[in-house]
Amino acid sequence: MKKLCTYIWMFVITIGITAQKPTPAAKQTKSIRIYNVKIHVGNGTLIQDGEVGFVNGKFDRVNDNSKTHLISNSYDINIDGGGKHLYPGFILTNSTIGLREIDAVRATLDYDEAGDITPEVRAITTYSTDSKIIPTIRFNGVLIAQSTPRYGLISGQSSIVQLDAWNWEDAAIKMEDGLHINWPNRNMMIYPSKSETDDENALRKKRNITIGKIKDIMDRTLTYMKEAQHEVYNGKCEALKGLFTGEKTLYLHVNAEKDIIESVTYFESIGVKKIVLVGAYEAYKIIDFIQQHHLSLMIDRIHELPKTDDEDVKLPYRMAKILWDAGILFTFSHDGDMEVMGSRNLPFNAGTTVAYGLEPEQAVQLITLNAAKILGIDQQLGSIEVGKDATFFISNGDALDMMTNNLALAYINGRQIELKNSQYYLYEMYMGKYGLEVK
């Protein structure tokens, strides 16, 4: 028995060693130039024969060599890209990354706070840079994420992070970028939230009560803001103030068309400055309303079936083309089952849109510059442009195609990050077992 326990501990220790999280990269100290690459700029354009240069974590050169043929020896390191593909780091929005590790272990779940109204909750303070899931999603080019609390009526404040850091302070790009409010569903058939025994009238009354709770805290916040001095500090109202000053975005989780109209009309009427719809499944039915109110969207992942029996079975796949043609600014959300570990499939969701009407560079833009604009970080991230953060990766093939997405290099703020992860170590192990070449 003692020997058996020893073997078990040796196995656990061995697994722990092979599955260690990669060490965060050191700060960039030498200037770097990468040439002979296809640059997917992120704004809808492609440079077939390009080069980039970056120093101190920022791009100082983005060049089309087919037009200028510049040669530079002014960089400390010059790398031949070998004709590979260079992309801005993909941006994952509305995810519980860093807040959720093992669904079956409650102690690893930090995305849901007790209570319905918790605007003071900040995702960043519970964000774990030690998550073993993070290296698996950046292996597919996802380098930036919006870490988001869940559930309740007002879930709290999301944070924008880069995915290579020692701690949450180093990871933070934006500590509190916005508040997440879940508007109660009207259409119980499409978005069921009841059991078969629930009475429709009782559900309607319950819905009105929950909406009343949201309106009550909003009214209290407006009153609180008018006070010259506060007799009592109110953390909830303090957190909500930014919605009315424009400092924070309202991420409004809502799906049914009537709910979208009802909720947006209400929040605009009380002076909320910036609204982004999350989910917004039926937004395609009210395109005119979305356009008139200049709303941005985070639509659900498209690898899903329609929500009703009478809809086109390919509607989720076609949704991106419908919204793009309407001129609506949108990106992908990844809320739902297996959302954290499944986040590595973000680029393949974008790739599917190409099969259903979008151009390849438009699909890239969905998860780069579009996402950056919606999150308010487009001045520093989202595209390959001079002055922006050198957060990008190089893929041997098309990064939106699961057959050819194979990263060769990746950088966050000019720091070359480690791409191996626990899954890659297992791949190496078993390829070696059978004498096969590791590619």
ChimeraX attribute file (.defattr): number of C-alpha atoms within 10 A of each C-alpha:
attribute: neighborCount
match mode: 1-to-1
recipient: residues
	/A:1	6
	/A:2	7
	/A:3	8
	/A:4	9
	/A:5	10
	/A:6	11
	/A:7	12
	/A:8	12
	/A:9	12
	/A:10	12
	/A:11	12
	/A:12	11
	/A:13	12
	/A:14	11
	/A:15	13
	/A:16	12
	/A:17	11
	/A:18	15
	/A:19	17
	/A:20	15
	/A:21	20
	/A:22	17
	/A:23	12
	/A:24	16
	/A:25	16
	/A:26	11
	/A:27	13
	/A:28	18
	/A:29	12
	/A:30	14
	/A:31	19
	/A:32	21
	/A:33	23
	/A:34	21
	/A:35	23
	/A:36	20
	/A:37	24
	/A:38	22
	/A:39	26
	/A:40	22
	/A:41	22
	/A:42	26
	/A:43	18
	/A:44	16
	/A:45	14
	/A:46	18
	/A:47	18
	/A:48	17
	/A:49	19
	/A:50	25
	/A:51	24
	/A:52	22
	/A:53	23
	/A:54	24
	/A:55	20
	/A:56	17
	/A:57	22
	/A:58	21
	/A:59	23
	/A:60	20
	/A:61	17
	/A:62	21
	/A:63	20
	/A:64	21
	/A:65	17
	/A:66	11
	/A:67	9
	/A:68	9
	/A:69	11
	/A:70	10
	/A:71	9
	/A:72	9
	/A:73	8
	/A:74	11
	/A:75	14
	/A:76	11
	/A:77	12
	/A:78	15
	/A:79	11
	/A:80	12
	/A:81	21
	/A:82	12
	/A:83	18
	/A:84	20
	/A:85	26
	/A:86	32
	/A:87	26
	/A:88	31
	/A:89	30
	/A:90	31
	/A:91	28
	/A:92	28
	/A:93	29
	/A:94	26
	/A:95	23
	/A:96	27
	/A:97	28
	/A:98	29
	/A:99	25
	/A:100	25
	/A:101	22
	/A:102	14
	/A:103	10
	/A:104	8
	/A:105	9
	/A:106	10
	/A:107	10
	/A:108	15
	/A:109	16
	/A:110	19
	/A:111	23
	/A:112	19
	/A:113	15
	/A:114	9
	/A:115	11
	/A:116	16
	/A:117	19
	/A:118	24
	/A:119	22
	/A:120	18
	/A:121	23
	/A:122	24
	/A:123	28
	/A:124	25
	/A:125	15
	/A:126	17
	/A:127	25
	/A:128	22
	/A:129	24
	/A:130	19
	/A:131	18
	/A:132	19
	/A:133	23
	/A:134	26
	/A:135	25
	/A:136	22
	/A:137	23
	/A:138	25
	/A:139	22
	/A:140	26
	/A:141	30
	/A:142	28
	/A:143	25
	/A:144	25
	/A:145	26
	/A:146	27
	/A:147	26
	/A:148	28
	/A:149	29
	/A:150	24
	/A:151	18
	/A:152	18
	/A:153	21
	/A:154	26
	/A:155	27
	/A:156	29
	/A:157	29
	/A:158	28
	/A:159	25
	/A:160	26
	/A:161	27
	/A:162	22
	/A:163	24
	/A:164	27
	/A:165	19
	/A:166	14
	/A:167	14
	/A:168	22
	/A:169	14
	/A:170	13
	/A:171	21
	/A:172	20
	/A:173	18
	/A:174	17
	/A:175	18
	/A:176	21
	/A:177	21
	/A:178	29
	/A:179	28
	/A:180	27
	/A:181	24
	/A:182	21
	/A:183	21
	/A:184	22
	/A:185	20
	/A:186	20
	/A:187	14
	/A:188	14
	/A:189	11
	/A:190	14
	/A:191	14
	/A:192	10
	/A:193	13
	/A:194	12
	/A:195	7
	/A:196	5
	/A:197	6
	/A:198	10
	/A:199	11
	/A:200	11
	/A:201	9
	/A:202	10
	/A:203	15
	/A:204	13
	/A:205	11
	/A:206	13
	/A:207	16
	/A:208	13
	/A:209	13
	/A:210	15
	/A:211	15
	/A:212	12
	/A:213	16
	/A:214	17
	/A:215	15
	/A:216	11
	/A:217	17
	/A:218	21
	/A:219	14
	/A:220	14
	/A:221	19
	/A:222	16
	/A:223	11
	/A:224	18
	/A:225	16
	/A:226	9
	/A:227	9
	/A:228	7
	/A:229	9
	/A:230	10
	/A:231	7
	/A:232	7
	/A:233	10
	/A:234	13
	/A:235	12
	/A:236	18
	/A:237	20
	/A:238	14
	/A:239	21
	/A:240	27
	/A:241	18
	/A:242	20
	/A:243	20
	/A:244	21
	/A:245	13
	/A:246	15
	/A:247	14
	/A:248	23
	/A:249	25
	/A:250	24
	/A:251	24
	/A:252	24
	/A:253	22
	/A:254	25
	/A:255	25
	/A:256	21
	/A:257	18
	/A:258	16
	/A:259	19
	/A:260	24
	/A:261	15
	/A:262	12
	/A:263	18
	/A:264	21
	/A:265	12
	/A:266	13
	/A:267	19
	/A:268	14
	/A:269	9
	/A:270	13
	/A:271	13
	/A:272	21
	/A:273	16
	/A:274	22
	/A:275	24
	/A:276	23
	/A:277	23
	/A:278	27
	/A:279	23
	/A:280	21
	/A:281	21
	/A:282	18
	/A:283	23
	/A:284	16
	/A:285	11
	/A:286	13
	/A:287	15
	/A:288	12
	/A:289	16
	/A:290	20
	/A:291	14
	/A:292	8
	/A:293	12
	/A:294	13
	/A:295	17
	/A:296	23
	/A:297	26
	/A:298	26
	/A:299	26
	/A:300	21
	/A:301	21
	/A:302	23
	/A:303	13
	/A:304	12
	/A:305	14
	/A:306	17
	/A:307	15
	/A:308	11
	/A:309	9
	/A:310	7
	/A:311	11
	/A:312	12
	/A:313	14
	/A:314	14
	/A:315	16
	/A:316	21
	/A:317	24
	/A:318	19
	/A:319	20
	/A:320	27
	/A:321	19
	/A:322	17
	/A:323	17
	/A:324	16
	/A:325	10
	/A:326	14
	/A:327	11
	/A:328	17
	/A:329	19
	/A:330	24
	/A:331	28
	/A:332	26
	/A:333	24
	/A:334	24
	/A:335	22
	/A:336	12
	/A:337	8
	/A:338	10
	/A:339	18
	/A:340	21
	/A:341	17
	/A:342	15
	/A:343	28
	/A:344	21
	/A:345	20
	/A:346	24
	/A:347	26
	/A:348	21
	/A:349	21
	/A:350	27
	/A:351	22
	/A:352	20
	/A:353	24
	/A:354	21
	/A:355	12
	/A:356	16
	/A:357	18
	/A:358	20
	/A:359	15
	/A:360	20
	/A:361	16
	/A:362	22
	/A:363	27
	/A:364	29
	/A:365	26
	/A:366	26
	/A:367	27
	/A:368	28
	/A:369	27
	/A:370	27
	/A:371	29
	/A:372	24
	/A:373	17
	/A:374	21
	/A:375	20
	/A:376	15
	/A:377	16
	/A:378	16
	/A:379	14
	/A:380	18
	/A:381	27
	/A:382	30
	/A:383	28
	/A:384	27
	/A:385	22
	/A:386	17
	/A:387	16
	/A:388	19
	/A:389	25
	/A:390	29
	/A:391	27
	/A:392	24
	/A:393	26
	/A:394	27
	/A:395	23
	/A:396	17
	/A:397	18
	/A:398	20
	/A:399	25
	/A:400	23
	/A:401	15
	/A:402	14
	/A:403	10
	/A:404	12
	/A:405	20
	/A:406	18
	/A:407	21
	/A:408	16
	/A:409	18
	/A:410	27
	/A:411	24
	/A:412	25
	/A:413	22
	/A:414	26
	/A:415	20
	/A:416	19
	/A:417	21
	/A:418	18
	/A:419	19
	/A:420	16
	/A:421	22
	/A:422	20
	/A:423	15
	/A:424	16
	/A:425	14
	/A:426	14
	/A:427	14
	/A:428	15
	/A:429	14
	/A:430	12
	/A:431	14
	/A:432	12
	/A:433	9
	/A:434	8
	/A:435	9
	/A:436	10
	/A:437	8
	/A:438	11
	/A:439	7
